[in-house]
């Protein structure tokens, strides 16, 4: 029987596909499977007690407001909290520069909605965040990519890419997803300078910036851009950078609370786009989150997250040294949730995944993070969600899968 819907889908559906990561996460229902696939925070660290208490207070004291429609821009006390919080990192904005979104994914979608016309070129790192590609594929974007190394985006390839005339560039400077690397200070300064010279705006996505385990804090691109334009005044309105961040990695992803920071004119257009999506982000979620964080809880909670994730990163790195065969290399992230593995040229991580799944362990092949489908010899591993003993066992299993695939490659060489 022919479905009546088959020929009625919009053309944009041709550029859309299911998330490879969401599909892999379905495997986590398999008993005994160890998953390094998702970007999942450690659930045992979620502040359940604090949320329980905050929910009760919000409903008791502000119940009718919490359950009502609200403004699109977001709950004002939470926006003011974000302004004050970001000031500690040198980002000087006002509440008029802030839009609360239903997760960073909605923020990316809004950016696409207000900026991208079909066929527009977007400059990204190679690899880049899969969620951004999913959001912008729907708007029929094309991509110009710049290679990366262990210090981030490679500047010697940047100007050639900018000559292609991208609408904007998308960069994840801190503890990159999927790469795990951090963009070096001198590269940040050069990137801001070159982007301004070519008149190319920057979308700075910073979901992991607070999760630094080691090394010195490096100023965000938005701060360096403001300093370049205005010395120490940090006048945000004239800047060349839109900044994004989230509570998903520090409080809980189920809240779906993130924010976009941009000049007021940009925020006004983002507001119009968001109104066509969901009118506003959940009132009660915003109010409860504010109740949890308003008295300084988050600062100490983030310290706990850093300690736990650093331990898990260290366990994974040590296990890889023991179990991965020669010829395989990887990044050593200074924070965040991920590290990036490079296999010998010609190997296919998807084939390694098949062997790994047979041993009840999963990861994400790197090809899905490459806009043009290359990077088949790469893979992403998440270390935040598994216990140390699971990490040790899972890495040992992947090591076996890698060795088996290498033997297979040699046999057919």
FENUR-V886632 format. One record per run of one state. SS is the DSSP state (hx for helix, st for strand, lp for the rest). FROM is the first residue (numbers start at 1). TO is the last residue. If there is no record, write none. Layout:
((SS	FROM	TO) (SS	FROM	TO))
This chain:
((lp	1	10) (hx	11	15) (lp	16	19) (hx	20	29) (lp	30	33) (st	34	35) (lp	36	42) (hx	43	45) (lp	46	47) (hx	48	66) (lp	67	75) (hx	76	87) (lp	88	94) (hx	95	97) (st	98	101) (lp	102	102) (hx	103	115) (lp	116	120) (st	121	126) (lp	127	129) (hx	130	137) (lp	138	141) (st	142	149) (lp	150	151) (st	152	153) (lp	154	154) (hx	155	162) (lp	163	167) (st	168	171) (lp	172	184) (hx	185	198) (lp	199	200) (st	201	205) (lp	206	211) (st	212	212) (lp	213	220) (hx	221	230) (lp	231	235) (hx	236	238) (lp	239	240) (st	241	246) (lp	247	252) (hx	253	255) (lp	256	257) (st	258	261) (lp	262	263) (hx	264	275) (lp	276	282) (hx	283	293) (lp	294	296) (hx	297	323) (lp	324	328) (st	329	330) (lp	331	334) (st	335	335) (lp	336	337) (st	338	342) (lp	343	348) (hx	349	358) (lp	359	360) (st	361	362) (lp	363	363) (st	364	365) (hx	366	369) (lp	370	377) (st	378	382) (lp	383	387) (hx	388	411) (lp	412	413))
